[in-house]
Amino acid sequence: MPSSADPTPAASAGAGAVASAAALPLKLILVALCLAQFINAYDTTAMNVAVTSVVKSLGTTVSGVQSALVLYSLIMAAFMLIGGKLGDIWGRRTAFLIGVAMYGCGAFITALSPSLPVMMFGWSLLEGLGSALMIPAIYSIVGTIFPAGKVRISAFAAVGAMAAMGAALGPLVCGFLTTFASWRYSFAMEVCVVIVTLLLAHRIKVPRKTRAKVKLDGVGAVLQALGLAIIVLGVLQASRYGWVAARVPVVAFKHALIAQGGVSPVIPFVVVGALLLVAFGLWERHMLKAGKEALLDVRMFGQRAVLFGLLGILALMFMQAGFLFVGPVFMQIALGYSAFHSGLLILPMTIAIIIVAMRVSRLTQIVAPRLLVQIGMLAFSAGILLVATELKASVDQWAFLPGMIVAGIGIGLVNAPLMNITQGAVAAAEQSEISGLSRAVSSLGGAFGTAVAGAVLMATLIGSLSAQVEHFSGIPTSDKARVVSALRKDAQTVSNAQATAYLRGKGEPAPLVAQFVQFNQNARNDGLQKALLAIGVIGLLGFVVSCFLPGGRTRAPAKEEDAEPAAASA
């Protein structure tokens, strides 16, 4: 009887079976990670085209639905880092499963929600907390169990492509479902994806191992959560109040806290949030010096790849969120396209992202990752600026194609190399921390992009319409000051058809209607164009940041002493 060491055919076959079995979990887990990333990214953009339907369905207001969107962003940004740390405490695979399950429960509740509070509980709270658990786990698992080099870059490319595809397909899929069925089916679809993801993840066999006891830094968790939440909440106030001076009084509990023309609430919010984050950094340094378990090892900011990698992620998400906010708004309001049609016009960008992402791992073998990030940042900004130049009332839909394709190429080139540079700069033991941190920065970038686009749009609308009031013959001279004051309080983008229908309903003469519609069209298109130009120009800072990234190949993270086999170390 041959020994187990003999190279017999049976032994060779057994070895092949083992290798084959070991490769299977990696494929399964990558599919599960991509599905989870897809629904999270999809959810961040899908509801933008269904706000009106939700308002009618739940008997609420536009501001009510917007508050649900804001709360969702706040919870994700505030708890991402905590979610990453819980991945170390519970295990990354366990945190991923709990997060996905919580997300699915939230989507199920939202799909059946009879009122706005129930929707906010399911969508904003449960889905937000679920995302904070599963998203850091996705990136820490990729950065830990996939071998460094081409395999890991391919995995990051796949996850990044699914994120971009989810964000881009959100308006298309949700617009289709909302138009031909109901917005509720969008959340029902997410529940189905969650079920498939959980089934796949449970098929992955992970051997048990003794884990070192890790405690959650409660003080640090509170400081960073409050800091990030207050900053995001402050930036979101820019659309209503402006960035520097308050356009309208800030009122709370029937008392004016800030008079019109005073300091915009954005500034105190951001200052307080920044001070809390500074206090968080000092507290984490104290914890490290005392030899205690810190929420975040702040020493990683001393690494150039981490610091500038995070700034690059901030810039990338800033551009992506702003672009996907302004584009559909222009297509639907200015051009009168349906939500589904608008989604179709974004599809070329998605296709370009997927094609480039599938080949970026090969490109990194012949081109330095930093150079790919630099080219991608420039391409993305160029694509945004190309689209901005076409924001005209009579534009043909095919005019958006070049800009969309260039933007998609840029995103595809940046995503995987940038994530690999950032994640690969830290040890395996710190993958959960850097994953939570990078996703929190990503949420901040998205909030900043949307807020900046909205603030520029509102400022332009108010300025343009206020200036046109003086020349509008349909408004009595005695009422013009009151109209300008009203504009400062509330100015909205409306289509030519909406403006025409409203004025005709009021019995206004045709020449007056035509004059106002022209004013509205000029102000609206100018505002949207300036918003997109601002996103593209500010986004060029991403290229500047990328110049400071390490030029060589990123090293593989150091292995943990008690690391599990590659196929089961999640």
Residue pairs with C-beta under 8 A, 6 or more apart in sequence:
2 8
2 11
4 11
22 565
22 566
22 567
23 567
25 203
25 204
25 205
25 567
25 568
26 145
26 146
26 566
26 567
28 200
28 201
28 203
28 204
29 141
29 145
29 200
29 201
29 204
29 570
30 142
30 146
30 155
30 158
30 159
31 200
32 96
32 197
32 200
32 201
32 204
33 96
33 138
33 141
33 142
33 159
34 158
34 159
34 162
35 162
35 193
35 196
35 197
35 200
36 96
36 99
36 100
36 103
36 134
36 135
36 138
36 197
37 135
37 138
37 159
37 162
37 163
37 166
38 162
38 163
38 165
38 166
38 193
39 103
39 107
39 166
39 190
39 193
39 194
40 103
40 131
40 134
40 135
40 163
40 166
41 162
41 163
41 164
41 165
41 166
41 167
41 170
42 166
42 167
42 169
42 170
42 173
42 174
42 190
43 107
43 127
43 166
43 170
43 190
44 166
44 167
44 170
44 446
45 166
45 167
45 168
45 170
45 171
45 324
46 170
46 171
46 173
46 174
46 186
47 54
47 65
47 69
47 170
47 174
47 183
47 186
48 170
48 171
48 325
48 328
49 171
49 174
49 175
49 178
49 328
49 332
49 339
49 342
49 343
50 174
50 175
50 178
50 183
50 186
50 339
51 62
51 65
51 66
52 62
53 178
53 182
53 183
54 60
54 65
54 119
54 183
55 61
55 62
55 64
55 65
57 182
57 183
57 184
58 64
58 113
58 114
58 115
58 116
58 119
59 115
60 115
60 116
64 116
65 116
67 120
68 116
68 119
68 120
68 123
68 124
69 124
70 233
70 236
71 120
71 124
71 125
71 128
72 123
72 124
72 127
72 128
73 232
73 236
73 443
73 446
73 447
74 128
74 229
74 232
74 233
75 124
75 125
75 128
75 129
75 132
76 128
76 131
76 132
76 135
76 439
76 443
77 228
77 229
77 232
77 440
77 443
77 444
77 447
78 132
78 224
78 225
78 226
78 228
78 229
78 232
79 128
79 129
79 132
79 225
80 132
80 135
80 136
80 436
80 437
80 439
80 440
80 443
81 136
81 221
81 224
81 225
81 295
81 296
81 433
81 436
81 437
81 440
82 132
82 216
82 221
82 224
82 225
82 295
82 436
83 95
83 99
83 129
83 132
83 133
83 134
83 135
83 136
83 137
83 436
84 136
84 137
84 140
84 432
84 433
84 434
84 435
84 436
84 437
84 439
85 214
85 216
85 217
85 221
85 295
85 296
85 432
85 433
85 436
86 95
86 133
86 216
87 95
87 96
87 133
87 136
87 137
87 140
87 432
87 435
87 436
88 214
88 432
88 433
89 214
89 215
89 216
90 98
91 206
91 211
91 570
92 137
92 140
92 141
92 144
92 431
92 432
92 570
93 137
93 141
93 201
93 204
93 206
93 570
95 133
95 134
95 136
95 137
96 133
96 134
96 137
96 138
96 141
96 201
96 570
97 198
97 201
97 202
98 133
99 129
99 130
99 131
99 132
99 133
99 134
99 135
99 137
100 130
100 134
100 194
100 197
100 198
100 201
101 130
101 194
101 198
102 126
102 127
102 129
102 130
102 133
103 126
103 127
103 130
103 131
103 134
103 190
103 194
104 130
104 190
104 191
104 194
104 195
104 198
105 122
105 126
105 130
106 121
106 122
106 123
106 125
106 126
106 127
106 128
106 129
106 130
107 122
107 123
107 127
107 187
107 188
107 190
107 191
107 194
108 122
108 187
108 188
108 191
109 118
109 119
109 121
109 122
109 123
109 126
110 119
110 122
110 123
110 127
110 184
110 187
111 184
111 185
111 187
111 188
111 191
112 184
113 119
113 122
113 123
123 187
135 435
135 439
136 432
136 435
136 436
136 439
137 432
137 435
137 570
138 159
138 435
139 159
139 419
139 423
139 431
139 434
139 435
139 438
139 439
140 431
140 432
140 434
140 435
141 570
142 152
142 155
142 156
142 159
142 423
143 152
143 423
143 424
143 428
143 431
143 434
143 435
143 557
144 428
144 431
144 557
144 569
144 570
145 566
145 567
145 568
145 569
145 570
146 152
146 155
146 566
147 556
147 566
148 424
148 554
148 555
148 556
148 557
149 556
150 361
150 362
150 364
150 365
152 420
152 424
153 360
153 361
153 364
153 369
153 416
153 417
153 420
154 361
154 416
156 415
156 416
156 419
156 420
156 423
157 357
157 358
157 360
157 361
157 415
157 416
158 357
159 419
160 357
160 415
160 416
160 419
161 353
161 354
161 357
161 358
161 412
161 415
163 415
164 320
164 350
164 353
164 357
164 408
164 411
164 412
164 415
165 350
165 353
165 354
167 320
167 324
168 324
168 346
168 347
168 349
168 350
168 353
169 343
169 347
169 350
170 343
171 324
171 328
171 339
171 342
171 343
171 346
172 340
172 342
172 343
172 344
172 346
172 347
173 186
173 189
173 343
174 183
174 186
174 339
175 338
175 339
175 340
175 341
175 342
175 343
176 339
176 340
176 343
177 183
177 185
177 186
177 189
178 186
178 339
179 338
179 339
179 340
204 568
204 570
205 568
206 564
206 568
206 570
207 564
207 565
207 568
209 562
209 564
210 562
212 562
214 293
215 293
216 293
216 295
217 283
217 284
217 287
217 292
217 293
217 294
217 295
219 283
220 280
220 283
220 284
220 287
220 294
220 295
220 296
221 295
223 276
223 277
223 279
223 280
223 283
224 276
224 277
224 280
224 295
224 296
226 273
226 276
227 273
227 274
227 275
227 276
227 277
227 279
227 280
228 273
228 277
228 440
228 444
229 273
230 269
230 270
230 272
230 273
230 276
231 269
231 270
231 273
231 274
231 277
231 444
232 273
232 443
232 444
232 447
233 269
234 265
234 266
234 267
234 268
234 269
234 270
234 272
234 273
235 266
235 269
235 270
235 447
235 448
235 451
236 447
236 450
236 451
237 264
237 265
237 266
237 269
238 264
238 266
238 451
238 452
238 454
238 455
239 451
239 454
239 455
239 457
239 458
240 247
240 248
240 458
241 247
241 248
241 250
241 264
241 265
241 266
242 264
242 266
242 455
242 458
242 459
243 264
243 266
243 267
243 455
244 263
244 264
244 266
244 267
245 261
245 262
245 263
245 264
246 258
246 259
246 260
246 261
246 262
246 263
246 264
246 265
247 260
247 462
247 488
247 489
248 260
248 488
248 489
249 256
249 258
249 259
249 260
250 256
250 257
250 258
250 262
250 265
251 257
258 264
258 265
260 488
281 298
284 294
284 295
284 296
284 297
284 298
285 298
287 293
287 294
287 295
288 294
288 297
288 298
288 299
295 433
296 433
296 437
297 430
297 433
300 306
300 425
300 426
300 430
300 433
300 434
301 307
303 425
303 426
304 548
304 549
304 550
305 421
305 422
305 424
305 425
305 549
305 550
305 554
306 422
306 425
306 426
306 434
308 545
308 546
308 548
308 549
309 418
309 421
309 422
309 425
309 438
309 549
310 422
310 437
310 438
310 441
311 542
311 545
312 373
312 377
312 414
312 418
312 422
312 542
312 545
312 546
312 549
313 418
313 419
313 422
313 438
313 441
313 442
313 445
314 441
314 442
314 444
314 445
314 448
315 377
315 445
315 539
315 541
315 542
315 545
316 377
316 380
316 411
316 414
316 415
316 418
316 445
316 542
317 441
317 442
317 443
317 444
317 445
317 446
317 449
318 445
318 446
318 448
318 449
318 452
318 535
318 538
318 539
318 542
319 380
319 381
319 384
319 449
319 535
319 536
319 539
319 542
320 380
320 411
320 445
320 446
320 449
321 445
321 446
321 447
321 448
321 449
321 450
321 453
322 449
322 450
322 452
322 453
322 531
322 532
322 534
322 535
322 539
323 384
323 387
323 407
323 449
323 532
323 535
324 346
325 449
325 450
325 453
325 454
326 453
326 457
326 528
326 531
326 532
326 535
327 342
327 345
327 346
327 387
327 400
327 532
328 339
328 342
328 343
328 346
329 457
329 493
329 528
330 391
330 525
330 528
330 532
331 337
331 341
331 342
331 345
332 338
332 339
332 342
332 495
333 493
333 494
333 495
333 524
334 391
334 393
334 495
334 521
334 524
334 525
334 528
335 393
335 395
335 397
336 495
336 496
336 497
337 345
337 397
345 397
345 400
345 404
346 404
348 401
348 404
348 405
348 408
349 383
349 404
349 405
349 407
349 408
349 411
350 408
351 408
352 404
352 405
352 406
352 407
352 408
352 409
352 412
353 408
353 409
353 411
353 412
353 415
354 412
355 412
356 408
356 409
356 411
356 412
356 413
357 412
357 415
357 416
360 372
360 412
360 413
360 415
360 416
360 417
361 416
363 372
363 413
364 372
364 416
364 417
364 420
368 551
368 552
368 553
369 417
369 418
369 420
369 421
369 549
369 553
369 554
370 417
370 421
370 546
370 549
370 550
370 551
372 413
372 414
372 417
373 413
373 414
373 417
373 418
373 421
373 546
373 549
374 543
374 546
374 547
375 410
375 413
376 409
376 410
376 411
376 412
376 413
376 414
376 415
376 417
377 410
377 414
377 539
377 540
377 542
377 543
377 546
378 410
378 540
378 543
379 406
379 407
379 409
379 410
379 413
380 406
380 407
380 410
380 411
380 414
380 539
380 542
381 410
381 536
381 537
381 539
381 540
381 542
381 543
382 406
382 410
382 536
383 403
383 404
383 405
383 406
383 407
383 408
383 409
383 410
384 403
384 407
384 532
384 535
384 536
384 539
385 403
385 532
385 533
385 536
385 537
386 402
386 403
386 406
386 407
387 400
387 403
387 404
387 407
387 532
388 403
388 529
388 532
388 533
388 536
390 399
390 400
390 403
391 525
391 528
391 529
391 532
392 525
393 496
393 521
393 525
414 542
418 546
419 438
420 554
421 549
421 550
421 554
422 434
422 438
423 431
423 434
423 435
423 438
423 557
424 554
424 555
424 556
424 557
425 434
425 550
425 554
425 555
426 433
426 434
426 557
427 557
427 558
427 560
428 557
428 558
428 559
428 560
428 563
429 558
429 560
430 557
431 557
449 535
452 531
452 534
452 535
452 538
453 531
453 532
453 534
453 535
454 531
456 527
456 530
456 531
456 534
457 493
457 527
457 528
457 530
457 531
458 491
458 527
459 527
460 523
460 526
460 527
460 530
460 531
461 491
461 492
461 493
461 523
461 524
461 527
462 487
462 488
462 491
464 519
464 522
464 523
464 526
464 527
465 487
465 491
465 519
465 520
465 523
466 484
466 487
466 488
468 519
468 522
468 523
469 475
469 480
469 483
469 484
469 487
470 480
472 515
472 516
472 519
473 512
473 515
474 508
474 512
474 515
474 516
475 483
493 524
493 527
493 528
494 502
494 520
494 524
496 517
496 520
496 521
499 513
499 516
499 517
499 520
500 513
500 517
503 512
503 513
503 516
503 517
504 513
508 516
563 569
